[in-house]
Amino acid sequence: MEANNLAIVVKKDDAEKVKNLLIKKNLLDSSRKIKRYNDRVEIPIKNEIDFDINTDYKIVKQNDFLLRKKFVPFEEIKEKLRGKIPMEDFEKLPKKWEKLGNVLVIKLKGIKNKREVAKVYAQVLNCKAVLEDVGGIKGIERKPVFKLIYGKDTETIHIENGIKYKFDVSKIMFSSGNIDERIRMANTASKNEIVVDMFAGIGYFTLPMAVYSKARVIACEINPIAYKYLQENILLNNVEKLVSTKLGDCRIVAPRGVADRVIMGYLDSINFLPYAIDVLKGEGIIHVHQNCKEEDFPDRLISKIKKIAKEKGKYAEILFYKKIKSYAPRILHCVVDVAIS
Ligand SMILES: C[S@@+](CC[C@H](N)C(=O)[O-])C[C@H]1O[C@@H](n2cnc3c(N)ncnc32)[C@H](O)[C@@H]1O
């Protein structure tokens, strides 16, 4: 087996425990995605496991077709829909979906009997509600444009990396594609650091940072619904002693001159960078998220960041940058870590 495409497959219920253990042992390969197949989870690892993990597991090569075939529930969905929908709709059935807690988000464009289809997806994937993604994520507050097709209740608790995120999937976004960044943020700060999360949402970065790094976080959020869940999630994850919150526009509510580190988890952070610099205790680290044309990454983006820092009388040293995901054709979602002095 090649060492670089190994994964460990465990039961869904054991996945969080095993993943945390892998993080601790520095064996989790966060450059590859964690995959879920029905009741199994496939976690990418850097090397073979050489310690006892106290549960049933299998080491596989990722992309192992047989493994996927065994666990992919799509065949079961098709089987259950046989005779219930027109033949031409089988071609349109989604092979991909997003499961957040026990709420499912799928695209059903062109399908006639959407409710029946959604009901079967919900049964097979063990979900209480199904939302159709009709317009993606929109606006400053990053609200989902989803339509309820099956079920009633769209509030759920989604668990990732041992963190509990409670939210209403019909009202609040959760980008599964940012999982690696949420894991990176869990292990980035150190204890006793003061961090300001300028765009906290429901606690995407605030919670892993407080839980795993024990940093003190001041979390700002403008959307009252996201803010309500942020407060609930702080309690759910037992970090109320470490995290305080501010409702409102971070340009107004974020305290100035206090932070060792600032997180800017917003796709147009660069326009807020002068404010983030003021939030730092004179110097510190800023994680700048930005949508960026493919051809502008990283050079033009870095030049812009340095220019803004210079205009504030500061020097920006680039510590790290990476592409998080493709956002739209030829547009990337990127993050740049900058040391300001
Ligand atoms: C949804 S999060 C981004 C997602 C996150 N990067 C992740 O990992 O999934 C961005 C949040 O910033 C909030 N927001 C937008 N403008 C803001 C502002 N000026 N001040 C504070 N919060 C703001 C939005 O309401 C939203 O909840």
The ligand as an ORCA input file, in Angstrom:
! r2SCAN-3c Opt
* xyz 0 1
  C     -21.140     32.284      7.503
  S     -19.682     32.862      8.191
  C     -18.489     32.290      7.077
  C     -18.336     30.816      7.147
  C     -17.070     30.290      7.705
  N     -15.901     30.872      7.039
  C     -17.008     28.771      7.629
  O     -16.025     28.184      7.955
  O     -17.947     28.096      7.277
  C     -19.681     34.587      7.978
  C     -20.507     35.254      9.037
  O     -20.143     36.624      9.084
  C     -21.288     37.383      9.454
  N     -21.047     38.769      9.092
  C     -21.099     39.342      7.871
  N     -20.768     40.659      7.945
  C     -20.487     40.909      9.252
  C     -20.057     42.064      9.953
  N     -19.854     43.218      9.326
  N     -19.843     41.981     11.292
  C     -20.039     40.799     11.940
  N     -20.454     39.669     11.322
  C     -20.664     39.714      9.991
  C     -22.418     36.703      8.701
  O     -23.673     36.972      9.277
  C     -22.010     35.212      8.803
  O     -22.630     34.596      9.892
*
